Amino acid sequence: MMEIKVSKEIKEEILKLISTPGVEVKDIVEKVKLDYNTIMDFLSEEYLKYDFDYGRRLCCRF
């Protein structure tokens, strides 16, 4: 997978916005002025890097 080149501030802003209830990816595209595919690639990398689903899988197993 190719590393996405976005600044640290933009990454923090994307993660803050995506974790805000009611905010959709299209809203993030408008706020940070990046294209949809770049944001989705960044979020995919973060998901795979930190395995955000691990806690839920572990919890729901029991």
C-alpha positions in Angstrom: 0.0 0.0 0.0 1.3 3.4 -0.8 1.9 5.9 2.0 -0.4 8.9 1.8 1.5 12.2 2.0 -0.6 14.6 4.1 0.6 16.9 6.9 0.4 15.9 10.5 -2.1 18.7 11.2 -4.4 17.5 8.4 -4.2 13.9 9.7 -5.2 15.1 13.1 -8.0 17.1 11.7 -9.3 14.1 9.7 -9.2 11.8 12.7 -10.9 14.4 14.9 -13.7 15.0 12.3 -14.2 11.3 11.5 -14.7 10.5 15.2 -17.3 13.3 15.6 -20.9 12.0 15.5 -22.8 13.2 12.5 -19.8 14.1 10.4 -19.5 12.2 7.1 -16.6 11.8 4.8 -18.1 14.3 2.3 -18.0 16.9 5.1 -14.4 16.2 5.7 -13.6 16.6 2.0 -15.0 20.1 2.1 -13.3 21.1 5.4 -9.7 19.9 4.7 -9.8 20.5 0.9 -8.5 17.0 0.0 -10.1 14.7 -2.5 -12.3 11.9 -1.4 -9.9 9.1 -2.5 -7.0 10.6 -0.6 -9.0 10.8 2.6 -10.3 7.2 2.2 -6.8 5.9 1.5 -5.5 7.6 4.6 -8.4 6.2 6.7 -7.8 2.8 5.3 -4.1 3.0 6.2 -4.9 4.1 9.7 -7.5 1.3 10.1 -5.0 -1.3 9.0 -2.1 0.2 11.0 -3.9 0.3 14.3 -6.5 -2.4 13.7 -9.3 -0.3 15.1 -11.7 -3.3 14.9 -9.6 -5.5 17.3 -11.3 -4.3 20.5 -14.8 -5.0 19.2 -13.9 -8.4 17.9 -12.3 -9.3 21.3 -15.3 -8.0 23.2 -17.9 -9.6 21.1 -16.3 -13.0 21.1 -17.5 -13.6 24.7 
